[in-house]
Amino acid sequence: MFAYTDGAVEDPVTGSFNAGVAQWLIGAGAATEQYVASQEPVLGRAGRLHGSKDKDGEIWIGDSSTTIIDGRVML
């Protein structure tokens, strides 16, 4: 999420990006099956998330979040 009107030009931590990276890190043995990724508050918004691989091989990414925008799309 990019909130340009709020002064954010970069998302501090992106779950979709980290989900892909987690598969590579864990698969390559560069990360354990449970780890923490963080981004320092260079932009004034620190971020942290937890990555894990469950017993079925599924990758899970999560932590707390703040809702900035809420909406609905009707098709």
N, C-alpha and C positions, 0 to 999 in steps of 0.2 A: 504494500500500500504506500503510495506517495501522496503526502498532504502538502502540496506546493503552497497553498494559501496559508498553511500553518508554519511555513518556513522550512519544512522537511524536504530536502532534495534527494534523500536516500532512505530506504526502509532499513531500520537498524538491524533487524534479523528477519530473513525471509524463510518461512517454513517450507515452501515449495522447493526452493533452491536446496535447502539443507536435507530434504527428503532424498533427493537424488545423490547428493554428496555423501550422505550417510551410507547408502548402499555401497558406494565405491570405497569409502574409508574402512568400513567394517569388513567388506569382502577382501580388501587388500591387506588386512591386518594392521592398518595404520591407526585404527581406533578399536577400543573394546566394544563389546555388545551393548554397553550402556556408557554414555559419555555426555559431557556438557559442552556446548559451543557458545561462545560469547563474542560480542563486538563492543569495543570500548566506546565511551560516549564522546567521540570526536565531534559528532554533530549535536551533542547535548542530549542524546537519547540512547542510553546504553541498552543492550539487548542480550538476552540469554535464552537458550532453549535446551531441552534434553532430547537426546536421540537414543533409541534402543531398538534392539532386534528381539522379537519374542520367540517362544519355542517353536512356532510354526514358520519362522523365517520372515515374518512381516516386520517392516520398519515403521516405527512410531516416532513422531516428532511432536513436541509440545512443551508448554509452560504456561504461565499466565499471560493475558493479553488485555489490551484496552481497546474498546470499540470506539472508533472515530467516526465511521459512517455506517449507517444501517439503511437497508432499502429492500425493495422487492421488484421482481421482474415477472410480468405476466405474459405468457405466450399464448 
